[in-house]
C-alpha cells in the first residue's frame, strides 16, 4: 500500500487529472510507436477505471471514436462509449460489437488483468486466456494491413506460445516495458502491427 501511495506515477496521475497511473504506460508506448492518431476508431478492452480511454479520446480528437468495455463499472468519460459486461460472455460481446456498426477498428488495446487468486499458475493461465480472447476480438475487427493490437501479458507459462500466435497474425510484434510498469512486475505489453490478411 505504501509503495502505491508513494509511487511518483500515482501522484502525477492525481495532479494530471488521470484516473490511474496506467495512463503513462499507454502514453509512453504511443509516443514511441505512434499508435493513436486523430480520427481513429479505438477499442479499449478492460477499460476501468478509464485512464487508457482518457488518453485515447484526447488523442483521437472529435472526429475519432473510443469504445470501451469492462466487467467493472466505469465513470463516464466524454466522447467514450462504454459498456459494462463480461468479456467471456458471447452475447455481451456481440452487443458490444454492434457499436462498431460494421466499421474496421484501427487499434485494439487491452490492459485486462484477471481477478488475482494468489495461485501463480492459475493467475497466469487466466491472464493468457484473457489475452487470447482479446487477440481473437482484434483479429475479427482490425482493419487488414493497418490494424494494430496492444495487449498486456505476464511473462511466465504460456507467454512464448501466445507471442508466437501473435507473430503468426501480425507482420511485426514487439515487446514494450514502459517506465510506469513496476520493475519487479512480470507484465509486459506486446504490440502487433499490420494485421495479416
C-alpha positions in Angstrom: 0.0 0.0 0.0 2.8 2.4 0.9 4.5 1.6 -2.4 1.3 2.6 -4.2 0.8 5.8 -2.2 4.4 6.9 -2.7 4.6 6.0 -6.4 5.5 9.1 -8.4 3.3 7.9 -11.3 0.3 7.6 -8.9 1.0 11.2 -7.6 1.4 12.5 -11.1 -1.8 10.9 -12.3 -3.7 12.7 -9.5 -2.3 16.1 -10.4 -2.8 15.5 -14.1 -6.5 14.5 -13.6 -6.0 11.0 -14.8 -7.8 8.0 -13.3 -4.8 5.7 -12.9 -1.0 5.5 -13.3 -1.6 3.1 -16.2 -2.2 6.2 -18.4 1.5 6.8 -18.5 2.2 3.3 -19.8 0.0 3.9 -22.8 1.3 7.5 -23.3 4.9 6.2 -23.4 4.1 3.4 -25.8 2.1 5.7 -28.0 4.8 8.4 -28.1 7.3 5.8 -29.2 5.2 3.7 -31.6 2.7 6.3 -32.8 -0.4 4.1 -32.1 -3.1 6.7 -31.8 -3.9 9.4 -34.5 -6.7 11.8 -35.0 -9.9 10.3 -36.4 -9.2 6.7 -35.4 -11.6 4.1 -34.1 -10.1 2.6 -30.9 -11.4 -0.2 -28.8 -10.3 -0.3 -25.1 -10.8 -3.8 -23.6 -10.7 -4.0 -19.8 -11.1 -0.2 -19.6 -12.0 0.5 -16.0 -11.2 2.8 -14.3 -10.7 4.6 -17.6 -7.2 6.0 -17.8 -6.4 4.4 -21.2 -9.7 5.7 -22.5 -8.9 9.2 -21.3 -5.6 9.1 -23.2 -7.2 7.6 -26.3 -10.1 10.1 -26.6 -7.8 13.0 -26.1 -5.5 11.8 -28.9 -8.2 10.7 -31.5 -9.9 14.1 -31.2 -13.5 14.9 -32.0 -13.5 13.0 -35.3 -12.3 9.8 -33.6 -14.2 7.4 -31.5 -13.3 5.2 -28.5 -15.4 2.2 -27.5 -14.6 0.7 -24.1 -15.8 -2.3 -22.1 -15.1 -3.8 -18.7 -16.6 -6.2 -16.1 -16.4 -3.4 -13.6 -18.3 -0.1 -13.7 -16.6 3.0 -15.1 -17.4 6.6 -14.5 -18.4 8.3 -17.9 -15.8 9.9 -20.0 -16.9 12.5 -22.5 -16.7 11.0 -26.0 -16.2 7.4 -24.9 -18.9 4.8 -25.4 -18.7 2.3 -22.5 -20.4 -1.0 -22.0 -20.2 -2.9 -18.7 -20.2 -6.7 -19.1 -18.2 -9.9 -19.1 -15.8 -10.3 -22.0 -16.2 -14.1 -21.6 -19.9 -13.8 -22.4 -20.5 -14.2 -26.2 -23.9 -12.4 -26.0 -22.4 -9.4 -24.4 -19.5 -9.3 -26.8 -22.0 -9.4 -29.7 -23.9 -6.4 -28.3 -20.6 -4.6 -27.9 -19.6 -5.4 -31.5 -22.9 -3.9 -32.7 -21.4 -0.5 -31.6 -18.8 -0.9 -34.3 -21.6 -0.6 -36.9 -19.6 -2.8 -39.3 -16.5 -0.5 -39.2 -13.0 -1.8 -39.1 -11.1 -0.9 -36.0 -7.7 0.9 -36.2 -6.4 0.0 -32.7 -7.5 -2.6 -30.2 -5.8 -2.2 -26.8 -6.2 -4.5 -23.8 -5.0 -3.8 -20.3 -7.1 -6.6 -18.9 -5.9 -8.4 -15.9 -7.7 -11.3 -14.2 -9.0 -11.2 -10.7 -6.0 -12.4 -8.8 -6.4 -15.7 -6.8 -2.9 -15.7 -5.4 -2.1 -19.0 -7.0 0.5 -18.1 -9.7 -0.2 -20.9 -12.1 -4.0 -20.2 -12.1 -3.5 -16.4 -12.4 -1.0 -16.9 -15.3 -3.4 -19.2 -17.1 -6.3 -16.7 -16.7 -4.1 -13.8 -17.9 -3.1 -15.7 -21.1 -6.8 -16.7 -21.7 -7.9 -13.1 -21.5 -5.1 -12.1 -23.9 -6.2 -14.8 -26.3 -9.8 -13.5 -26.1 -8.5 -10.0 -26.8 -6.4 -11.3 -29.8 -9.4 -13.1 -31.2 -11.5 -9.9 -31.0 -8.7 -7.9 -32.6 -8.3 -10.4 -35.5 -12.0 -10.2 -36.2 -12.3 -6.4 -36.2 -9.0 -4.8 -37.0 -8.6 -3.2 -40.5 -6.5 -5.5 -42.7 -2.9 -4.4 -43.2 -3.0 -1.4 -41.0 -4.7 -2.5 -37.8 -2.7 -2.7 -34.5 -3.1 -4.6 -31.3 -1.6 -3.7 -27.9 -2.0 -6.2 -25.1 -0.8 -6.7 -21.5 0.7 -10.1 -20.9 2.5 -11.5 -17.9 5.8 -13.4 -18.6 5.5 -17.0 -17.5 3.9 -20.2 -18.7 2.1 -19.7 -22.0 3.8 -16.4 -22.8 6.0 -17.7 -25.5 3.2 -19.6 -27.2 1.0 -16.6 -27.1 3.7 -14.4 -28.6 4.2 -16.9 -31.4 0.4 -16.8 -32.0 0.6 -13.1 -32.4 3.6 -13.3 -34.7 1.6 -15.5 -36.9 -1.2 -12.9 -37.0 0.8 -9.7 -37.4 3.7 -8.6 -39.7 5.5 -7.2 -36.7 5.4 -8.0 -32.9 7.5 -6.1 -30.4 7.7 -6.2 -26.6 7.3 -3.0 -24.6 8.0 -2.5 -20.9 7.1 1.2 -20.1 8.8 3.0 -17.3 5.5 3.3 -15.5 5.4 -0.6 -15.2 6.9 -1.5 -11.8 10.3 -3.1 -12.3 9.5 -6.2 -10.3 6.3 -6.8 -12.2 6.2 -9.6 -14.8 3.9 -7.5 -17.0 4.9 -6.5 -20.5 3.0 -5.3 -23.5 3.0 -6.9 -26.8 2.3 -4.7 -29.8 1.2 -6.3 -33.1 1.3 -4.1 -36.2 0.0 -4.9 -39.7 -2.7 -7.5 -39.3 -2.1 -10.3 -41.8 -5.0 -10.9 -44.2 
